[in-house]
Amino acid sequence: MIGIKVVLLDLDGTLLRGRTAISGAARALEQMRGFGIKIFFLTNASTHTRKSTVKKLKAAGLFARESEVFCSSYMIADYIATKYPGRKVFCISEAGMQDELLDKGVQVVRDEHADIVAVGLDRKFTYEKLATAFKAIRRGALFIASNEDMMFPVEGGFLPGAGAIVAAMKKCTGKKPIVLGKPNRYGVELLLRENKLKKEETLIVGDVIETDVLTGKNAGIRSVLVLTGVAKKEDLKKLKMRERPDFVLESVAGLPGLLSKL
Ligand SMILES: [Mg+2]
């Protein structure tokens, strides 16, 4: 008996594919809530705020509370506001990250006179934005990234992830960012601390080995890999010991059944 009381769910490829819920996801969430399990949504996505993530989930038929959402935009804003108060930030991102920064009272600037460069997914990424961030980092700005994801699943396929933009930044500056999203255990520790919850009772669920499963390893919590997103069954054979999830499910729909057996 493991006794899981807390489940950390990834969004893209686990509960959602683009704007559409994965089949059985709504029922799985309801069942787990019915078991009295605490649910959190831990996502590397940076284009939404906590508030707009709740709306996005609701539009797909999935219920969430704002306090349950830990998106990388929120984590970056919380990190900067706590650790670097009063510093100016230049963002390569969409509205989500900027709104979370402004909500925490962080000053967002549009030129290279920034103390911190924060990078996430930006579907309007340009050479001009790259050049501004490059100049800021050459002036000594701190480089923070939401995640280094290669790609993310959408309806009918995949799109390039924030990692492609972070790679461009790394190449021209020669610097490595502080990556706050998964596989960093930062988000897990933040949410467990804020909610006074225990690692031993927590399970992380996601579709990517390099982020979701490794977050479990890095944070010392158990992990479930679902096969509805990036990772495929064939990938499982190639895994090294430290990349192996504790459990593999075809989809999140099987999660309540797994939890009832643990
Ligand atoms: Mg995912």
Residues whose N, C-alpha, C, O or C-beta is under 5 A from the ligand:
A	BS01	MG	D10 L11 D12 G13 T14 D207
